[in-house]
Amino acid sequence: MRNVWVVAANTFREAVRDRVLYNLVFFALLMMGAAILVGQISIDIEQSVIISLGLTAISVIGIFIAVFIGVGLVSKEMDKRTLYALLAKPVERWQFLIGKFAGLALTLTVNTAAMTVGLYLALWAVAPLQSSDWYLVPAVYLILLKLVLIVALAMLFSCFTSPFLAILFSVGIYVAGLFAGELRTMKAVNLSPAAMSVFRAVSYVLPNFENFNVMGVVAHGRPVPTALVWQSTLYAIVYGALVLAAAALIFSRRNLK
């Protein structure tokens, strides 16, 4: 695993030096500052508005980082021809892929933590922190799980297609995954039972990103159920492992010449 951690550390350093990353984090903090202004013109719902906008900013900015940087992790190395020099050393392709994934996951963790601090500062600027404000921690944790899963998907698509198509596929899967739960319970008069069975099967293949959305619960001062946190963690680990295994299999068989 030493090779994996070396690749992960280098990926983390490269991502941190990327000015685009700092711009995205700054934009997220700016959105949280705007949330304070919006909250002040609301009546008795300042904290609810700030929490909703702040968590939305963390999620949206995180998705941009996960998709655009995640897709470029492999393609950028190939374009710069640095991948060939790296694979000439005793580094397996799957080690390179997992190391890149771990490096970006660490980058997302650091940036999500920074944006969370900014959100708490926004809440503190409006009113003293309350015990219910700490419900933000599991909510942000679930957002981070979602982002890590998106990174795995972005890397999977980047292993067999162009960066542009990989971005489209990643965004498309994310949008479809938001409605995966609804596909299972959807009732349409004009659809045949066979078509409904297909939709139901597709819903189980798609990542159910709605499992990680607890913004409404936290914004209303309610705690996130512990069972949901553990179930979502297990779901992200299993699904992410399957996606990374598929990516490693495809990447190991890809002709890099």
Secondary structure by P-SEA (a helix, b strand, c coil): caaaaaaaaaaaaaaaacaaaaaaaaaaaaaaaaaaaaaaacccaaaaaaaaaaaaaaaaaaaaaaccccccccaaaaaaaaaaaaaaccccaaaaaaaaaaaaaaaaaaaaaaaaaaaaaaaaaaccccccccaaaaaaaaaaaaaaaaaaaaaaaaacccaaaaaaaaaaaaaaaaaaaaaaacccccccaaaaaaaaaaaaaccccccccaaaaaaacccccaaaaaaaaaaaaaaaaaaaaaaaaaaaacccc
